[in-house]
């Protein structure tokens, strides 16, 4: 390949790439100079009172009569505001970066094409990566909407019989299995809010041990299968590694890493305040979480069949998106039929709140200081709500299906019968007697100004009645949402922002390659690989480091292109075992590097966003501190197993 000399365009490409990465990690909102005018009117009279403040003398009768004949004069005030803004984040910043490079002719149309369909010498087809990712995302989110994952979590919490260490180990296994069979994103969106509310309900001092175990296992177990992480797909496509070959190499490092992670977690969280000896058993029937039991069976069967077909077709070297696409289409057809028959009743959470748990207990516990490890905000369990398990400001948008209203009797008591309703995780109540086509979620009323003055009548008037609610809901909901609520709920949970982000990253990495930077980087990498042992540890730890600079998805795209460059592959040091070791070290680094800082992966950003939305936070340095007690050992173990496998095979 002919080397491209660095010029002004080359520097613009690399600077744009770095700025885009920073904006993805730390979004920026830019106000737009587009004014919006609003007017407010105020009524006044031409008469000016001559009374001084504090003067209690009554006005004269003739003055009073004269004032009453004065006509009020309206005074109109115009307000100028700038309500519009542009947010540069994961969905917009990469696109603007590509547009800037196109406008300055730093990249051309062929670069744009290669970033979408793939460069001939890269072996990666970005469009097929996206089809595979979104096909599996749809299958997994559809399965999650049936309530099967919450069912499993509640079932585990009851089967633990109150043993804190047993329950911790059970949740550790659950998140590991979920991530291994689905993806880390599904675990983050499903388990994170559940663990926050679970910690409230069972009186945990702090849920930090459970949350850190969840995020770590979600990223570690995603190494197990080809489809576990988008970075796995990118790296394997670059080297044409099949589904079965990938699993043969990575299952043992994954199992070893999971075992090392559990051991280090138990050492890091050995104090009883993190994993107590006894945890109160929630009074709940796990089956109440299953919104659609038949759909759960169907979705799980589709997922298992898709994995089996991926294994079977790996011998024929069939592109993985061709295998997963039809299964996603089958799931879409089933969900459409389910919606068409009006069966979807909305997400429903079973009770974590037993008879011994009262709202007074929640208020008392919320006001109690839990020290430096407190992850719980000042809002009590009932105020936080569990209608949506995903954050309002994150990669995935919230699922808003049910109304949060309440009916109040004259005596101020709730009209919902405790025998005919279930408390949700958030202390909300879902009335069983609601019609199937219009499910209602009832939550405790928020603070109202009139309530403090004892004006219950005004408070009642401000709450819609049961007759008004369906009409108000119909006015707010679009036609598609009313007709296909399940499809709408799945659609707004799909990580659509990943689409422009990934395609734009592919385009910019192609720009780096064509502008000469990839050739320079590949020369540097040749100094890291004197043999396969050094290659595995060097590429593995460099990948972990670059995750915290670039984020793991663009890091994987960039490093895969570097390892494919002729400057690297043409080196005398690039033996088959070195190349193979670099590939699997990159996969280990892209998965485990996501567990070092919050900015190292999209999953970490999503996890932090979910916690902040629930008035909880670990914080950047808290996340780093807890991970540094676990992940260095886990990364070393995983890379050592890869080295051992290479020693056996080669």
C-alpha positions in Angstrom: 0.0 0.0 0.0 1.3 3.4 -1.0 2.1 5.6 2.0 0.2 8.9 2.2 2.3 11.8 3.5 0.7 13.7 6.4 -0.7 17.1 5.4 -3.3 19.6 6.7 -6.2 17.3 5.8 -4.5 14.4 7.8 -4.3 16.6 10.9 -7.9 17.8 10.5 -9.1 14.2 10.3 -7.3 13.1 13.5 -8.3 16.3 15.4 -11.9 15.9 14.3 -11.8 12.2 15.4 -10.6 13.2 18.9 -13.1 16.0 19.3 -16.0 13.8 18.3 -14.9 11.2 20.9 -14.9 13.8 23.6 -18.4 15.0 22.6 -19.7 11.5 22.7 -18.3 11.1 26.2 -19.3 14.5 27.4 -22.2 15.9 25.3 -22.4 19.7 24.8 -25.6 21.7 24.3 -25.3 24.8 22.1 -28.0 27.5 22.2 -29.2 28.5 18.8 -29.9 32.2 18.0 -33.5 31.5 17.0 -35.7 33.8 19.0 -39.2 32.9 20.2 -41.6 35.7 21.2 -44.3 35.4 23.8 -46.6 38.1 25.1 -48.2 38.6 28.5 -50.9 41.1 29.3 -51.4 42.9 32.6 -54.4 45.0 33.6 -53.9 48.4 35.2 -55.8 51.7 35.8 -54.8 55.3 35.2 -55.5 56.2 38.8 -52.5 56.3 41.1 -53.2 55.9 44.8 -51.6 58.5 47.0 -51.7 56.3 50.0 -48.4 55.5 51.6 -47.6 52.0 52.8 -48.8 51.5 56.3 -51.4 54.2 56.1 -54.7 52.6 57.2 -56.9 55.6 56.7 -60.0 54.6 54.6 -60.4 56.4 51.3 -63.0 59.1 51.0 -66.4 58.1 49.6 -66.1 60.4 46.5 -62.6 59.0 45.7 -63.9 55.5 45.9 -66.8 56.2 43.6 -64.5 57.9 41.1 -62.0 55.0 41.1 -64.7 52.5 40.4 -65.6 54.3 37.2 -62.0 54.1 35.9 -61.6 51.7 32.9 -58.7 49.2 33.2 -56.0 49.7 30.6 -54.3 46.5 29.3 -50.5 46.6 29.2 -48.9 44.0 26.9 -45.3 42.9 27.5 -43.4 41.0 24.8 -40.8 38.5 26.0 -37.9 37.3 23.8 -36.5 33.9 24.5 -34.1 31.5 22.8 -35.5 28.1 23.6 -33.8 26.2 20.8 -30.5 24.4 21.2 -28.4 21.8 19.4 -27.0 18.9 21.5 -23.7 17.4 20.3 -23.8 13.8 21.6 -23.5 10.2 20.5 -26.1 10.6 17.8 -25.2 14.0 16.4 -21.5 14.7 17.0 -20.1 11.8 14.8 -22.4 12.8 11.9 -21.3 16.5 12.1 -17.7 15.3 12.2 -18.2 13.4 9.0 -20.0 16.3 7.3 -17.1 18.6 8.3 -14.6 16.3 6.8 -16.6 16.0 3.6 -17.1 19.8 3.4 -13.3 20.4 3.8 -12.6 17.6 1.3 -10.5 15.8 3.9 -12.4 12.7 2.9 -14.2 11.9 -0.3 -17.3 10.0 -1.4 -15.4 6.7 -1.7 -14.4 7.0 2.0 -18.0 7.4 2.9 -18.9 4.4 0.9 -16.2 2.3 2.5 -17.4 3.3 5.9 -20.8 1.9 5.2 -20.3 -1.2 3.0 -16.7 -1.8 4.1 -13.3 -1.3 2.5 -12.2 -4.2 0.2 -9.0 -4.9 2.2 -10.6 -4.6 5.7 -12.9 -7.7 5.7 -15.4 -5.7 7.8 -18.9 -5.0 6.5 -20.3 -2.2 8.7 -23.9 -2.6 7.4 -23.9 -6.3 8.3 -22.6 -5.5 11.8 -25.5 -3.1 12.3 -28.1 -5.6 10.9 -26.8 -8.3 13.3 -26.7 -5.9 16.2 -30.2 -4.5 15.8 -31.7 -7.9 15.0 -30.4 -9.3 18.3 -31.4 -6.1 20.1 -34.9 -6.4 18.9 -35.2 -10.1 19.9 -33.8 -9.4 23.4 -35.9 -6.3 24.0 -39.0 -8.1 22.9 -38.2 -10.9 25.3 -37.6 -8.4 28.1 -41.0 -6.8 27.5 -42.6 -10.1 28.5 -41.3 -9.7 32.0 -39.2 -12.9 32.0 -36.0 -11.2 33.3 -37.8 -9.6 36.2 -39.5 -13.0 36.9 -36.0 -14.6 37.1 -34.7 -11.8 39.4 -37.6 -12.1 41.8 -37.5 -15.9 41.7 -33.8 -15.8 42.7 -34.4 -13.3 45.5 -37.0 -15.7 47.0 -35.0 -18.9 46.5 -32.1 -17.3 48.4 -34.0 -17.9 51.6 -32.6 -14.7 53.1 -28.9 -15.6 52.8 -27.1 -12.5 51.7 -24.1 -14.2 50.2 -26.3 -16.8 48.4 -28.4 -14.0 46.9 -25.3 -12.1 45.8 -24.0 -15.2 44.1 -27.4 -15.8 42.5 -27.6 -12.3 41.1 -24.0 -12.6 39.9 -24.9 -15.8 38.0 -28.1 -14.3 36.6 -26.4 -11.3 35.1 -23.6 -13.5 33.8 -26.0 -15.9 32.0 -28.1 -13.0 30.7 -25.1 -11.2 29.2 -23.7 -14.4 27.8 -26.9 -15.3 26.0 -28.1 -11.8 25.0 -25.8 -8.8 25.4 -24.4 -6.5 28.0 -26.9 -3.7 27.0 -29.9 -5.9 27.9 -28.4 -6.6 31.4 -27.7 -2.9 32.0 -31.2 -1.8 31.1 -33.0 -4.6 32.9 -30.9 -5.3 36.1 -29.7 -1.9 37.1 -33.0 -0.3 38.0 -34.2 -3.5 39.6 -31.2 -3.7 41.9 -31.6 -0.1 43.0 -35.2 -0.7 44.1 -34.4 -4.1 45.5 -31.8 -2.6 47.8 -34.4 -0.2 49.2 -37.0 -2.9 49.8 -34.8 -5.4 51.5 -33.0 -2.8 53.7 -29.5 -3.0 52.1 -27.1 -0.4 53.5 -25.8 0.2 50.0 -26.3 -1.7 46.7 -22.8 -0.9 45.5 -21.6 -4.5 45.6 -24.6 -5.8 43.6 -24.3 -3.0 41.1 -20.6 -3.4 40.5 -21.0 -7.1 40.2 -23.7 -6.5 37.6 -21.7 -4.1 35.4 -18.6 -6.2 35.6 -20.3 -9.5 34.8 -22.2 -7.8 31.9 -19.0 -6.9 30.2 -17.0 -10.0 31.1 -19.7 -12.5 30.0 -20.1 -10.6 26.7 -16.8 -12.2 25.7 -18.4 -15.7 25.6 -20.2 -15.5 22.3 -19.6 -13.8 19.0 -22.8 -11.8 19.4 -22.2 -10.7 23.0 -20.7 -7.3 22.1 -20.6 -5.3 18.9 -16.8 -5.1 19.4 -16.6 -8.9 19.1 -18.4 -8.8 15.7 -16.1 -6.0 14.4 -12.9 -7.8 15.3 -14.1 -11.2 14.1 -15.3 -9.8 10.7 -11.9 -8.2 10.2 -10.2 -11.6 10.6 -13.1 -13.8 9.2 -13.5 -15.7 12.4 -16.6 -17.9 12.5 -19.1 -18.1 15.4 -17.9 -21.6 16.4 -14.2 -20.7 16.1 -14.7 -17.7 18.3 -16.5 -19.6 21.0 -13.8 -22.3 20.9 -11.1 -19.7 21.7 -13.0 -17.4 24.1 -15.2 -19.6 26.3 -12.4 -20.7 28.5 -11.0 -17.1 29.0 -14.5 -16.0 29.7 -15.1 -18.7 32.4 -11.7 -18.0 34.0 -12.4 -14.3 34.1 -15.9 -14.8 35.6 -14.4 -16.9 38.4 -11.6 -14.4 39.0 -14.1 -11.6 39.1 -16.3 -13.3 41.7 -13.2 -14.0 43.9 -12.0 -10.4 43.7 -15.5 -9.1 44.4 -15.8 -11.1 47.5 -12.4 -9.8 48.7 -13.3 -6.1 47.8 -16.8 -6.3 49.4 -15.9 -8.5 52.3 -17.4 -6.1 54.8 -20.9 -7.1 56.0 -22.4 -3.7 55.1 -21.9 -4.5 51.4 -23.0 -8.2 51.4 -25.0 -8.8 54.7 -25.4 -12.2 56.2 -29.1 -12.0 56.1 -31.4 -10.2 53.6 -35.1 -9.8 54.1 -37.1 -11.9 51.8 -39.6 -9.8 49.7 -43.2 -10.9 49.9 -43.9 -11.3 46.2 -45.1 -13.8 43.7 -42.5 -13.8 40.8 -45.2 -14.9 38.4 -46.9 -11.6 38.7 -44.0 -10.1 36.7 -44.8 -12.2 33.6 -46.9 -9.9 31.4 -46.9 -12.4 28.6 -45.9 -16.0 29.6 -46.4 -17.4 26.1 -44.4 -14.6 24.6 -41.6 -15.3 27.0 -41.5 -18.9 25.9 -41.7 -17.8 22.2 -38.9 -15.2 22.6 -36.6 -17.5 24.5 -37.2 -20.2 21.9 -36.3 -17.8 19.1 -33.2 -16.7 20.9 -32.0 -20.3 21.4 -32.8 -21.2 17.8 -30.9 -18.3 16.5 -27.8 -19.2 18.6 -28.1 -22.8 17.4 -28.3 -21.7 13.8 -25.3 -19.4 14.2 -23.3 -22.4 15.4 -24.6 -24.7 12.6 -24.0 -22.2 9.8 -20.5 -21.3 11.0 -19.2 -24.4 9.1 -20.7 -23.0 5.8 -19.2 -19.5 6.5 -22.7 -17.9 6.1 -22.7 -14.2 7.1 -24.2 -14.0 10.6 -26.7 -11.2 9.8 -28.3 -13.5 7.2 -29.0 -15.9 10.1 -30.2 -13.5 12.8 -32.2 -11.2 10.4 -35.0 -13.8 9.7 -35.4 -14.6 13.5 -35.8 -10.9 14.2 -38.4 -10.6 11.4 -40.3 -13.6 12.9 -40.3 -11.9 16.3 -41.6 -8.7 14.7 -44.4 -10.6 13.0 -45.4 -12.2 16.3 -45.3 -8.9 18.2 -47.5 -7.3 15.5 -50.0 -10.1 15.7 -50.0 -9.8 19.5 -50.7 -6.0 19.3 -53.3 -6.5 16.5 -55.3 -8.7 18.9 -55.0 -6.1 21.7 -53.3 -8.4 24.1 -50.5 -6.1 25.3 -51.4 -4.6 28.7 -48.2 -2.7 29.4 -45.1 -3.5 31.6 -46.0 -4.6 35.0 -43.7 -4.9 38.0 -44.5 -7.2 40.9 -44.1 -6.2 44.5 -40.9 -5.9 46.3 -42.8 -4.4 49.2 -44.1 -6.8 51.7 -46.7 -6.4 54.4 -44.1 -5.3 56.9 -42.9 -2.5 54.6 -44.7 0.8 54.9 -44.4 4.2 53.4 -43.3 5.5 56.8 -40.4 3.1 56.7 -39.4 4.3 53.3 -39.4 7.9 54.4 -37.4 7.1 57.5 -34.8 5.1 55.6 -34.6 7.8 52.9 -33.8 10.4 55.5 -31.1 8.3 57.1 -27.5 9.1 56.1 -25.8 6.0 54.8 -22.2 7.4 54.7 -19.9 7.8 51.8 -21.1 4.7 50.0 -24.7 5.8 49.9 -26.1 5.4 46.4 -29.6 6.3 47.3 -31.0 9.7 46.7 -33.3 11.6 49.1 -36.5 10.5 47.3 -38.2 7.6 48.9 -39.1 4.4 47.2 -42.7 5.4 46.5 -41.7 8.7 44.8 -39.2 7.3 42.4 -41.6 5.1 40.4 -40.9 2.1 38.2 -43.1 2.9 35.2 -39.9 3.2 33.1 -36.8 1.1 33.6 -34.6 3.2 31.3 -33.3 6.8 31.7 -34.9 9.8 30.2 -31.6 11.2 29.0 -29.6 8.3 27.7 -28.8 6.3 24.7 -32.1 4.4 25.0 -35.3 6.4 25.4 -37.8 5.7 28.2 -40.9 3.5 27.8 -43.8 5.7 28.8 -47.0 3.7 28.4 -49.1 4.1 31.5 -50.5 7.1 33.2 -49.3 8.0 36.7 -52.5 9.3 38.3 -54.3 8.5 41.5 -57.8 8.7 42.8 -58.5 10.1 46.2 -61.6 9.7 48.4 -63.1 12.4 50.5 -61.3 11.1 53.5 -58.0 11.2 51.6 -57.6 7.5 51.4 -56.7 5.6 48.2 -59.6 3.9 46.5 -57.5 1.0 45.4 -58.3 -2.3 47.2 -55.2 -4.0 48.4 -56.7 -7.4 47.6 -57.3 -6.4 44.0 -54.0 -4.6 43.3 -50.3 -5.2 43.4 -47.6 -2.9 44.6 -44.9 -2.2 42.1 -41.2 -2.1 42.8 -41.5 1.7 43.2 -44.5 1.5 45.6 -46.9 2.1 42.7 -50.1 0.2 42.4 -51.5 -1.4 39.3 -55.3 -1.9 39.5 -56.4 -5.3 38.3 -59.9 -4.2 37.4 -58.7 -1.8 34.6 -59.9 -2.8 31.1 -57.3 -4.7 29.1 -57.2 -2.0 26.4 -56.5 0.9 28.9 -54.1 -0.2 31.7 -53.6 2.4 34.3 -50.6 2.7 36.7 -51.5 4.4 39.9 -48.8 6.1 41.9 -48.8 8.2 45.1 -49.8 11.7 44.5 -47.0 14.3 44.4 -46.8 17.3 46.7 -49.4 19.9 46.0 -49.5 23.5 47.3 -53.1 23.2 48.5 -52.4 20.0 50.3 -50.2 21.8 52.9 -53.2 24.1 53.7 -55.5 21.1 54.1 -57.4 22.0 51.0 -58.1 18.4 49.9 -61.0 19.6 47.6 -58.6 21.6 45.4 -56.2 18.7 45.4 -58.9 16.4 44.2 -59.9 18.8 41.4 -56.4 18.9 40.1 -56.4 15.2 39.5 -58.1 13.8 36.4 -61.1 11.5 37.1 -61.3 8.0 35.8 -63.7 9.1 33.1 -61.3 11.8 31.9 -58.2 9.7 31.9 -58.9 7.6 28.7 -59.8 10.7 26.7 -56.6 12.6 27.9 -54.5 9.5 27.2 -56.0 9.2 23.7 -55.2 12.8 23.0 -51.6 12.4 24.0 -50.9 9.2 22.3 -50.3 8.9 18.6 -52.2 6.6 16.4 -49.4 4.1 16.1 -48.9 4.0 19.9 -52.6 3.3 20.5 -52.8 0.6 17.9 -49.5 -1.1 18.5 -48.4 -0.3 22.0 -45.9 -3.2 22.3 -44.1 -2.3 19.0 -44.0 1.3 20.2 -42.6 0.3 23.5 -39.9 -1.8 21.8 -39.1 0.9 19.2 -38.4 3.6 21.8 -36.1 1.2 23.7 -34.0 0.3 20.7 -30.6 1.9 20.8 -31.0 3.9 17.6 -28.3 6.3 18.4 -25.7 3.5 17.9 -26.5 3.5 14.2 -25.2 7.0 13.2 -22.4 6.7 15.8 -21.0 3.4 14.5 -21.3 4.2 10.8 -19.6 7.6 11.4 -16.8 6.0 13.4 -16.2 3.5 10.5 -16.1 6.5 8.1 -13.7 8.5 10.2 -11.4 5.5 10.8 -11.3 5.0 7.0 -10.4 8.7 6.8 -7.5 8.1 9.2 -6.4 5.1 7.1 -6.5 7.1 3.8 -4.8 10.1 5.3 -1.7 8.1 6.4 -2.3 7.8 10.2 -3.1 4.0 10.2 0.2 3.3 8.5 2.1 5.2 11.2 0.2 3.6 14.0 0.8 0.1 12.5 4.6 0.8 12.5 4.4 1.6 16.2 2.5 -1.6 16.9 5.3 -3.8 15.4 7.5 -2.8 18.4 5.0 -4.4 20.7 5.0 -7.9 19.2 8.5 -9.6 19.5 6.6 -12.9 20.2 3.1 -14.0 20.8 3.4 -13.8 24.7 4.4 -10.1 24.5 1.9 -9.5 21.8 -1.1 -10.8 23.8 -0.2 -8.8 27.0 0.8 -5.6 25.1 -2.2 -5.4 22.7 -4.5 -6.4 25.6 -3.4 -3.7 28.0 -3.0 -1.1 25.2 -6.6 -1.8 24.2 -7.8 -1.4 27.7 -5.9 2.0 27.9 -7.3 3.1 24.6 -10.9 2.3 25.7 -10.5 5.1 28.2 -9.3 7.4 25.5 -11.6 6.5 22.6 -14.4 4.4 24.0 -14.4 0.7 23.2 -16.3 0.7 19.9 -14.2 3.3 18.0 -11.1 1.8 19.7 -11.9 -1.6 18.3 -12.5 -0.2 14.8 -9.2 1.7 14.9 -7.0 -1.1 16.3 -8.5 -3.7 13.9 -7.5 -1.5 11.0 -4.1 -1.0 12.4 -3.5 -4.8 12.8 -4.7 -5.3 9.2 -2.3 -2.7 7.7 0.5 -4.1 5.5 3.1 -2.4 7.7 2.0 -4.7 10.5 1.0 -7.9 8.6 4.1 -7.7 6.4 6.4 -7.6 9.3 8.6 -10.7 9.9 7.4 -10.7 13.5 3.7 -11.1 12.5 3.6 -14.9 12.7 0.2 -16.7 12.7 0.3 -17.1 16.5 1.2 -13.4 16.9 -1.7 -12.3 14.7 -4.1 -14.7 16.4 -2.9 -13.5 19.8 -3.4 -9.9 18.8 -6.9 -10.5 17.7 -8.1 -12.2 20.9 -6.2 -9.8 23.0 -8.1 -7.0 21.3 -11.4 -8.8 22.1 -10.4 -9.2 25.7 -9.3 -5.5 25.9 -12.5 -4.2 24.3 -14.8 -6.1 26.7 -12.9 -5.9 29.9 -11.6 -2.4 29.3 -15.2 -1.3 29.5 -15.0 -2.0 33.2 -12.3 0.5 34.1 -13.9 4.0 33.9 -17.4 5.2 33.1 -16.3 6.7 29.7 -14.6 3.5 28.4 -17.8 2.0 26.9 -21.3 2.8 25.8 -22.6 0.3 28.4 -20.8 2.2 31.2 -22.4 5.5 30.1 -25.8 3.9 29.9 -25.3 2.3 33.4 -24.4 5.6 34.9 -27.3 7.3 33.2 -29.8 4.8 34.6 -28.5 5.3 38.1 -28.6 9.1 37.9 -32.1 8.9 36.6 -33.0 6.9 39.8 -31.3 9.5 42.0 -28.4 7.2 42.6 -24.8 7.5 41.5 -21.4 5.8 42.1 -19.5 8.7 40.5 -16.5 8.6 38.2 -13.8 8.1 40.8 -16.0 5.7 42.8 -16.5 3.5 39.7 -12.8 3.7 39.0 -11.8 2.8 42.6 -14.0 -0.3 42.8 -13.0 -1.5 39.4 -9.3 -1.1 40.1 -9.7 -3.6 43.0 -11.1 -6.2 40.6 -10.4 -5.7 36.9 -6.6 -5.7 36.7 -6.5 -9.3 38.1 -9.4 -10.3 35.8 -7.7 -8.8 32.7 -4.4 -10.6 33.6 -6.2 -13.9 34.0 -8.0 -13.6 30.7 -4.9 -12.7 28.8 -2.9 -15.5 30.5 -5.5 -18.1 29.4 -5.2 -16.8 25.8 -1.4 -17.2 26.0 -1.9 -20.7 27.4 -4.3 -21.6 24.5 -1.8 -20.3 21.9 1.0 -22.3 23.5 -1.1 -25.5 23.2 -2.4 -24.8 19.7 0.9 -23.5 18.2 
